[in-house]
Amino acid sequence: MPAQNSYRRLASMALGAALICSAMPAIAKTKPDNLVAAGDPVDCVQIVAIQSTNVRDDKTIDFMMNGGKIYRNTLPDSCPSLGFERKFSYATSLSQLCSVDIITVLQSSGPGLQRGASCGLGKFQPMQKTPK
């Protein structure tokens, strides 16, 4: 009987630890920042020129453009779950994404995506890689 109680206690402690770990948010991992500002910020970028994005945290998105240009957008306010989810959508009727536009965090939910917080963009700061 004492061995069975010990087993139950150990099993319930393991289950509790697993629940605590699964409830803790994962820390968004970003590459070390090797970028520096290179010029004056701009209000808009051409959507067709956006090759990819890198969400750095809840406030910072790097836009990698065709031709190797990089623009960093620092949101005026923190956008909940952006750094964790690292996915967002936007809708605009223009051919540009601008500092007045709103992004919406896309949250993973089962087999699909759900809309999360909506947040305003800031200006697009041209960036360049630091020399090695």
Secondary structure, DSSP 8 states (H G I E B T S, - for coil): -HHHHHHHHHHHHHHHHHHHHHHS----------EEE-S--BSEEEGGGEEEEEE-SSSEEEEEEGGG-EEEEE-SS--TTHHHH--EEE--SSSEEETT-EEEEEEEETTEEEEEEEEE---EEEEEE---
